[in-house]
Amino acid sequence: MRQAQHLALAALALSLKPTFVVAERNLVPTLERSFDVCPDRPAEPIWMQEIPLRQAYQRVLVQDIYRAQNLERVVEIGNCDCATRFPSWDAAEAMFRESYASDERWEMLEASEGYNRRANAARTAAKAICDAAGNW
């Protein structure tokens, strides 16, 4: 009886192995991003993409500024076309350079928290506007 159980488990394991191998072969990591909504959105500035890992908090801050500015703009003007929701990165970059570029890491992390709060405050209203436009 015990031998039959071992054989059954071995057969099950062997039958599942090809599935796992096929699944592993189909996973192809990529850094390319594709979007269902507003696929022509502007790419992050090159300097942000090439920032050293130890300074990634700078990139995160610019991303947080960008997100907050854009969600607030959608709510402010009541429009969620792609150019409004995903404009160029110029305004977020300018805000970072003017207000935060010389700050310490902890100051940038605090600023990121503030921009996340702003984005989250605007998110519900922006989502309703963007859902209606088919851009969420």
Rosetta blueprint (number, residue, H / E / L):
1 M L
2 R H
3 Q H
4 A H
5 Q H
6 H H
7 L H
8 A H
9 L H
10 A H
11 A H
12 L H
13 A H
14 L H
15 S H
16 L H
17 K H
18 P H
19 T H
20 F H
21 V H
22 V H
23 A H
24 E H
25 R H
26 N H
27 L L
28 V L
29 P L
30 T L
31 L L
32 E L
33 R L
34 S L
35 F L
36 D L
37 V L
38 C L
39 P L
40 D L
41 R L
42 P L
43 A L
44 E L
45 P L
46 I H
47 W H
48 M H
49 Q H
50 E L
51 I L
52 P L
53 L H
54 R H
55 Q H
56 A H
57 Y H
58 Q H
59 R H
60 V H
61 L H
62 V H
63 Q H
64 D H
65 I H
66 Y H
67 R H
68 A H
69 Q H
70 N H
71 L H
72 E H
73 R H
74 V H
75 V H
76 E H
77 I H
78 G L
79 N L
80 C L
81 D L
82 C H
83 A H
84 T H
85 R H
86 F L
87 P L
88 S L
89 W L
90 D H
91 A H
92 A H
93 E H
94 A H
95 M H
96 F H
97 R H
98 E H
99 S H
100 Y L
101 A L
102 S L
103 D L
104 E L
105 R H
106 W H
107 E H
108 M H
109 L H
110 E H
111 A H
112 S H
113 E H
114 G H
115 Y H
116 N H
117 R H
118 R H
119 A H
120 N H
121 A H
122 A H
123 R H
124 T H
125 A H
126 A H
127 K H
128 A H
129 I H
130 C H
131 D H
132 A H
133 A H
134 G L
135 N L
136 W L
